Amino acid sequence: MLDLTDPLARATTAERERLVDLLTDAGPEQWAADSLCAGWRVREVVAHMTMPYRHTGETVMAGIAAHGGDFNSFADEQARQDTAALSDAELLASLRDNVRHPWQPPAGGQAGALSHDVIHGLDITEPLGLPRPPADRIGLVLAGAGPRQLAYFGVDLSGRRLVATDTDLVLGDGPVVTELPAADILLAVAGRTVLDPPIR
Protein backbone atom coordinates (compact mmCIF):
# COMPACT_ATOMS: atom_id res chain seq x y z
CA MET A 1 0.00 0.00 0.00
CA LEU A 2 1.03 3.58 -0.55
CA ASP A 3 2.26 5.71 2.33
CA LEU A 4 -0.52 8.29 2.34
CA THR A 5 1.41 10.55 4.69
CA ASP A 6 3.45 11.42 1.57
CA PRO A 7 1.82 14.24 -0.48
CA LEU A 8 3.07 12.65 -3.71
CA ALA A 9 1.47 9.34 -2.76
CA ARG A 10 -1.82 11.06 -1.97
CA ALA A 11 -1.70 12.84 -5.34
CA THR A 12 -0.97 9.55 -7.11
CA THR A 13 -3.94 7.88 -5.46
CA ALA A 14 -6.19 10.83 -6.27
CA GLU A 15 -5.13 10.76 -9.93
CA ARG A 16 -5.84 7.05 -10.25
CA GLU A 17 -9.24 7.49 -8.61
CA ARG A 18 -9.99 10.38 -10.97
CA LEU A 19 -9.19 8.27 -14.02
CA VAL A 20 -11.27 5.36 -12.73
CA ASP A 21 -14.26 7.69 -12.34
CA LEU A 22 -13.84 9.11 -15.85
CA LEU A 23 -13.32 5.73 -17.52
CA THR A 24 -16.25 4.12 -15.70
CA ASP A 25 -18.55 6.23 -17.87
CA ALA A 26 -16.58 5.67 -21.10
CA GLY A 27 -18.26 3.72 -23.87
CA PRO A 28 -16.66 1.26 -26.31
CA GLU A 29 -16.04 3.98 -28.88
CA GLN A 30 -14.07 5.99 -26.32
CA TRP A 31 -11.99 3.00 -25.28
CA ALA A 32 -11.24 2.45 -28.97
CA ALA A 33 -10.36 6.11 -29.62
CA ASP A 34 -6.83 7.15 -30.49
CA SER A 35 -4.78 8.46 -27.57
CA LEU A 36 -1.91 10.95 -27.61
CA CYS A 37 0.50 7.97 -27.56
CA ALA A 38 1.22 7.28 -31.22
CA GLY A 39 -0.27 3.97 -32.31
CA TRP A 40 -2.15 3.37 -29.06
CA ARG A 41 -5.84 3.58 -28.40
CA VAL A 42 -7.18 4.47 -24.97
CA ARG A 43 -7.26 0.77 -24.08
CA GLU A 44 -3.55 0.31 -24.84
CA VAL A 45 -2.69 3.26 -22.63
CA VAL A 46 -4.71 1.80 -19.75
CA ALA A 47 -3.07 -1.58 -20.33
CA HIS A 48 0.33 0.09 -20.12
CA MET A 49 -0.56 2.06 -17.00
CA THR A 50 -1.73 -1.10 -15.25
CA MET A 51 1.07 -3.35 -16.53
CA PRO A 52 3.03 -3.15 -13.22
CA TYR A 53 0.01 -4.53 -11.38
CA ARG A 54 -0.16 -7.69 -13.50
CA HIS A 55 3.47 -8.39 -14.40
CA THR A 56 6.37 -8.82 -11.99
CA GLY A 57 9.53 -6.78 -12.23
CA GLU A 58 11.40 -9.92 -13.25
CA THR A 59 8.97 -10.53 -16.13
CA VAL A 60 9.30 -6.95 -17.30
CA MET A 61 13.10 -7.04 -17.19
CA ALA A 62 13.13 -10.31 -19.12
CA GLY A 63 10.82 -8.79 -21.71
CA ILE A 64 13.01 -5.73 -22.12
CA ALA A 65 16.05 -7.98 -22.53
CA ALA A 66 14.21 -9.96 -25.20
CA HIS A 67 13.71 -6.67 -27.06
CA GLY A 68 17.40 -5.87 -27.00
CA GLY A 69 17.05 -3.49 -24.08
CA ASP A 70 14.45 -1.36 -25.86
CA PHE A 71 11.77 -0.61 -23.24
CA ASN A 72 9.47 1.18 -25.69
CA SER A 73 9.43 -1.81 -28.02
CA PHE A 74 8.69 -4.16 -25.13
CA ALA A 75 5.99 -1.88 -23.71
CA ASP A 76 4.27 -1.62 -27.08
CA GLU A 77 4.16 -5.39 -27.54
CA GLN A 78 3.01 -5.99 -23.97
CA ALA A 79 0.22 -3.41 -24.20
CA ARG A 80 -1.06 -5.04 -27.37
CA GLN A 81 -0.90 -8.50 -25.84
CA ASP A 82 -2.75 -7.33 -22.74
CA THR A 83 -5.52 -5.62 -24.70
CA ALA A 84 -5.95 -8.77 -26.78
CA ALA A 85 -6.30 -10.84 -23.62
CA LEU A 86 -8.34 -8.47 -21.44
CA SER A 87 -11.65 -6.69 -21.94
CA ASP A 88 -12.05 -2.97 -21.33
CA ALA A 89 -13.93 -3.82 -18.11
CA GLU A 90 -11.03 -5.98 -16.94
CA LEU A 91 -8.52 -3.24 -17.71
CA LEU A 92 -10.64 -0.76 -15.76
CA ALA A 93 -10.88 -3.21 -12.86
CA SER A 94 -7.08 -3.51 -12.88
CA LEU A 95 -6.83 0.26 -12.42
CA ARG A 96 -9.65 0.43 -9.86
CA ASP A 97 -8.25 -2.39 -7.74
CA ASN A 98 -4.79 -0.84 -7.59
CA VAL A 99 -5.31 2.84 -6.84
CA ARG A 100 -3.09 2.41 -3.76
CA HIS A 101 -0.56 0.10 -5.37
CA PRO A 102 3.00 1.00 -4.26
CA TRP A 103 4.60 0.58 -7.71
CA GLN A 104 7.32 3.07 -8.56
CA PRO A 105 9.36 3.20 -11.79
CA PRO A 106 13.03 2.24 -11.41
CA ALA A 107 14.97 5.22 -10.05
CA GLY A 108 11.83 7.34 -10.35
CA GLY A 109 10.45 7.12 -6.84
CA GLN A 110 6.96 8.31 -5.96
CA ALA A 111 7.42 11.40 -8.12
CA GLY A 112 7.99 9.09 -11.09
CA ALA A 113 4.83 7.12 -10.33
CA LEU A 114 2.79 10.32 -10.15
CA SER A 115 4.34 11.61 -13.38
CA HIS A 116 3.59 8.31 -15.12
CA ASP A 117 -0.08 8.40 -14.16
CA VAL A 118 -0.65 12.09 -14.82
CA ILE A 119 1.04 12.13 -18.24
CA HIS A 120 -0.64 8.95 -19.44
CA GLY A 121 -3.89 10.20 -17.96
CA LEU A 122 -3.61 13.25 -20.23
CA ASP A 123 -2.86 10.90 -23.13
CA ILE A 124 -6.35 9.53 -22.53
CA THR A 125 -8.39 12.53 -21.46
CA GLU A 126 -7.14 15.15 -23.95
CA PRO A 127 -8.39 13.43 -27.13
CA LEU A 128 -11.63 12.45 -25.40
CA GLY A 129 -12.28 16.00 -24.23
CA LEU A 130 -12.44 14.90 -20.59
CA PRO A 131 -11.42 17.08 -17.62
CA ARG A 132 -7.76 17.66 -16.88
CA PRO A 133 -6.12 16.96 -13.52
CA PRO A 134 -6.06 19.82 -11.01
CA ALA A 135 -3.36 22.36 -11.80
CA ASP A 136 -1.62 21.83 -8.47
CA ARG A 137 -1.28 18.09 -9.21
CA ILE A 138 0.28 18.85 -12.57
CA GLY A 139 2.49 21.36 -10.79
CA LEU A 140 3.84 18.56 -8.58
CA VAL A 141 4.84 16.65 -11.71
CA LEU A 142 6.50 19.63 -13.34
CA ALA A 143 8.25 20.65 -10.12
CA GLY A 144 10.11 17.33 -10.29
CA ALA A 145 11.05 17.76 -13.95
CA GLY A 146 14.79 18.17 -13.58
CA PRO A 147 17.43 17.92 -16.31
CA ARG A 148 17.30 14.09 -16.39
CA GLN A 149 13.53 14.02 -16.89
CA LEU A 150 13.62 16.77 -19.51
CA ALA A 151 16.42 15.01 -21.33
CA TYR A 152 14.33 11.81 -21.42
CA PHE A 153 11.70 13.66 -23.46
CA GLY A 154 14.33 15.43 -25.57
CA VAL A 155 13.44 18.86 -24.19
CA ASP A 156 15.92 21.74 -24.14
CA LEU A 157 14.75 24.84 -22.28
CA SER A 158 17.86 26.88 -23.06
CA GLY A 159 16.78 30.50 -23.37
CA ARG A 160 13.17 29.62 -22.54
CA ARG A 161 10.99 30.18 -19.50
CA LEU A 162 7.63 28.43 -19.19
CA VAL A 163 5.27 30.11 -16.73
CA ALA A 164 2.05 28.45 -15.58
CA THR A 165 -1.01 30.67 -15.53
CA ASP A 166 -2.99 28.52 -13.09
CA THR A 167 -0.44 27.45 -10.49
CA ASP A 168 2.81 28.74 -9.01
CA LEU A 169 5.26 27.13 -11.39
CA VAL A 170 8.12 28.32 -13.58
CA LEU A 171 10.37 26.07 -15.70
CA GLY A 172 13.60 27.46 -17.10
CA ASP A 173 15.09 30.90 -16.68
CA GLY A 174 15.60 32.25 -20.18
CA PRO A 175 14.44 35.55 -21.65
CA VAL A 176 11.78 34.00 -23.90
CA VAL A 177 8.66 33.65 -21.76
CA THR A 178 5.68 31.47 -22.64
CA GLU A 179 2.65 31.59 -20.36
CA LEU A 180 0.32 28.59 -20.47
CA PRO A 181 -1.90 26.50 -18.21
CA ALA A 182 0.14 23.87 -16.36
CA ALA A 183 -1.43 21.03 -18.37
CA ASP A 184 -0.31 22.61 -21.66
CA ILE A 185 3.21 23.03 -20.30
CA LEU A 186 3.30 19.36 -19.28
CA LEU A 187 1.98 18.23 -22.67
CA ALA A 188 4.75 20.22 -24.36
CA VAL A 189 7.48 19.04 -21.99
CA ALA A 190 6.34 15.43 -22.45
CA GLY A 191 6.50 15.79 -26.22
CA ARG A 192 2.76 15.53 -26.82
CA THR A 193 2.40 19.01 -28.30
CA VAL A 194 4.79 21.53 -29.88
CA LEU A 195 5.09 25.12 -28.72
CA ASP A 196 5.87 28.10 -30.94
CA PRO A 197 8.80 28.50 -30.96
CA PRO A 198 9.49 24.81 -30.30
CA ILE A 199 11.31 23.68 -27.19
CA ARG A 200 12.60 20.50 -28.82
C-alpha positions as CSV (number, residue, x, y, z in Angstrom):
1,M,0.0,0.0,0.0
2,L,1.0,3.6,-0.5
3,D,2.3,5.7,2.3
4,L,-0.5,8.3,2.3
5,T,1.4,10.6,4.7
6,D,3.4,11.4,1.6
7,P,1.8,14.2,-0.5
8,L,3.1,12.7,-3.7
9,A,1.5,9.3,-2.8
10,R,-1.8,11.1,-2.0
11,A,-1.7,12.8,-5.3
12,T,-1.0,9.5,-7.1
13,T,-3.9,7.9,-5.5
14,A,-6.2,10.8,-6.3
15,E,-5.1,10.8,-9.9
16,R,-5.8,7.0,-10.3
17,E,-9.2,7.5,-8.6
18,R,-10.0,10.4,-11.0
19,L,-9.2,8.3,-14.0
20,V,-11.3,5.4,-12.7
21,D,-14.3,7.7,-12.3
22,L,-13.8,9.1,-15.9
23,L,-13.3,5.7,-17.5
24,T,-16.2,4.1,-15.7
25,D,-18.5,6.2,-17.9
26,A,-16.6,5.7,-21.1
27,G,-18.3,3.7,-23.9
28,P,-16.7,1.3,-26.3
29,E,-16.0,4.0,-28.9
30,Q,-14.1,6.0,-26.3
31,W,-12.0,3.0,-25.3
32,A,-11.2,2.4,-29.0
33,A,-10.4,6.1,-29.6
34,D,-6.8,7.2,-30.5
35,S,-4.8,8.5,-27.6
36,L,-1.9,10.9,-27.6
37,C,0.5,8.0,-27.6
38,A,1.2,7.3,-31.2
39,G,-0.3,4.0,-32.3
40,W,-2.1,3.4,-29.1
41,R,-5.8,3.6,-28.4
42,V,-7.2,4.5,-25.0
43,R,-7.3,0.8,-24.1
44,E,-3.5,0.3,-24.8
45,V,-2.7,3.3,-22.6
46,V,-4.7,1.8,-19.7
47,A,-3.1,-1.6,-20.3
48,H,0.3,0.1,-20.1
49,M,-0.6,2.1,-17.0
50,T,-1.7,-1.1,-15.2
51,M,1.1,-3.3,-16.5
52,P,3.0,-3.2,-13.2
53,Y,0.0,-4.5,-11.4
54,R,-0.2,-7.7,-13.5
55,H,3.5,-8.4,-14.4
56,T,6.4,-8.8,-12.0
57,G,9.5,-6.8,-12.2
58,E,11.4,-9.9,-13.3
59,T,9.0,-10.5,-16.1
60,V,9.3,-7.0,-17.3
61,M,13.1,-7.0,-17.2
62,A,13.1,-10.3,-19.1
63,G,10.8,-8.8,-21.7
64,I,13.0,-5.7,-22.1
65,A,16.1,-8.0,-22.5
66,A,14.2,-10.0,-25.2
67,H,13.7,-6.7,-27.1
68,G,17.4,-5.9,-27.0
69,G,17.0,-3.5,-24.1
70,D,14.4,-1.4,-25.9
71,F,11.8,-0.6,-23.2
72,N,9.5,1.2,-25.7
73,S,9.4,-1.8,-28.0
74,F,8.7,-4.2,-25.1
75,A,6.0,-1.9,-23.7
76,D,4.3,-1.6,-27.1
77,E,4.2,-5.4,-27.5
78,Q,3.0,-6.0,-24.0
79,A,0.2,-3.4,-24.2
80,R,-1.1,-5.0,-27.4
81,Q,-0.9,-8.5,-25.8
82,D,-2.7,-7.3,-22.7
83,T,-5.5,-5.6,-24.7
84,A,-6.0,-8.8,-26.8
85,A,-6.3,-10.8,-23.6
86,L,-8.3,-8.5,-21.4
87,S,-11.6,-6.7,-21.9
88,D,-12.1,-3.0,-21.3
89,A,-13.9,-3.8,-18.1
90,E,-11.0,-6.0,-16.9
91,L,-8.5,-3.2,-17.7
92,L,-10.6,-0.8,-15.8
93,A,-10.9,-3.2,-12.9
94,S,-7.1,-3.5,-12.9
95,L,-6.8,0.3,-12.4
96,R,-9.6,0.4,-9.9
97,D,-8.3,-2.4,-7.7
98,N,-4.8,-0.8,-7.6
99,V,-5.3,2.8,-6.8
100,R,-3.1,2.4,-3.8
101,H,-0.6,0.1,-5.4
102,P,3.0,1.0,-4.3
103,W,4.6,0.6,-7.7
104,Q,7.3,3.1,-8.6
105,P,9.4,3.2,-11.8
106,P,13.0,2.2,-11.4
107,A,15.0,5.2,-10.0
108,G,11.8,7.3,-10.4
109,G,10.4,7.1,-6.8
110,Q,7.0,8.3,-6.0
111,A,7.4,11.4,-8.1
112,G,8.0,9.1,-11.1
113,A,4.8,7.1,-10.3
114,L,2.8,10.3,-10.1
115,S,4.3,11.6,-13.4
116,H,3.6,8.3,-15.1
117,D,-0.1,8.4,-14.2
118,V,-0.7,12.1,-14.8
119,I,1.0,12.1,-18.2
120,H,-0.6,8.9,-19.4
121,G,-3.9,10.2,-18.0
122,L,-3.6,13.2,-20.2
123,D,-2.9,10.9,-23.1
124,I,-6.4,9.5,-22.5
125,T,-8.4,12.5,-21.5
126,E,-7.1,15.1,-23.9
127,P,-8.4,13.4,-27.1
128,L,-11.6,12.4,-25.4
129,G,-12.3,16.0,-24.2
130,L,-12.4,14.9,-20.6
131,P,-11.4,17.1,-17.6
132,R,-7.8,17.7,-16.9
133,P,-6.1,17.0,-13.5
134,P,-6.1,19.8,-11.0
135,A,-3.4,22.4,-11.8
136,D,-1.6,21.8,-8.5
137,R,-1.3,18.1,-9.2
138,I,0.3,18.8,-12.6
139,G,2.5,21.4,-10.8
140,L,3.8,18.6,-8.6
141,V,4.8,16.6,-11.7
142,L,6.5,19.6,-13.3
143,A,8.2,20.6,-10.1
144,G,10.1,17.3,-10.3
145,A,11.1,17.8,-14.0
146,G,14.8,18.2,-13.6
147,P,17.4,17.9,-16.3
148,R,17.3,14.1,-16.4
149,Q,13.5,14.0,-16.9
150,L,13.6,16.8,-19.5
151,A,16.4,15.0,-21.3
152,Y,14.3,11.8,-21.4
153,F,11.7,13.7,-23.5
154,G,14.3,15.4,-25.6
155,V,13.4,18.9,-24.2
156,D,15.9,21.7,-24.1
157,L,14.7,24.8,-22.3
158,S,17.9,26.9,-23.1
159,G,16.8,30.5,-23.4
160,R,13.2,29.6,-22.5
161,R,11.0,30.2,-19.5
162,L,7.6,28.4,-19.2
163,V,5.3,30.1,-16.7
164,A,2.0,28.4,-15.6
165,T,-1.0,30.7,-15.5
166,D,-3.0,28.5,-13.1
167,T,-0.4,27.5,-10.5
168,D,2.8,28.7,-9.0
169,L,5.3,27.1,-11.4
170,V,8.1,28.3,-13.6
171,L,10.4,26.1,-15.7
172,G,13.6,27.5,-17.1
173,D,15.1,30.9,-16.7
174,G,15.6,32.3,-20.2
175,P,14.4,35.6,-21.7
176,V,11.8,34.0,-23.9
177,V,8.7,33.7,-21.8
178,T,5.7,31.5,-22.6
179,E,2.7,31.6,-20.4
180,L,0.3,28.6,-20.5
181,P,-1.9,26.5,-18.2
182,A,0.1,23.9,-16.4
183,A,-1.4,21.0,-18.4
184,D,-0.3,22.6,-21.7
185,I,3.2,23.0,-20.3
186,L,3.3,19.4,-19.3
187,L,2.0,18.2,-22.7
188,A,4.7,20.2,-24.4
189,V,7.5,19.0,-22.0
190,A,6.3,15.4,-22.4
191,G,6.5,15.8,-26.2
192,R,2.8,15.5,-26.8
193,T,2.4,19.0,-28.3
194,V,4.8,21.5,-29.9
195,L,5.1,25.1,-28.7
196,D,5.9,28.1,-30.9
197,P,8.8,28.5,-31.0
198,P,9.5,24.8,-30.3
199,I,11.3,23.7,-27.2
200,R,12.6,20.5,-28.8
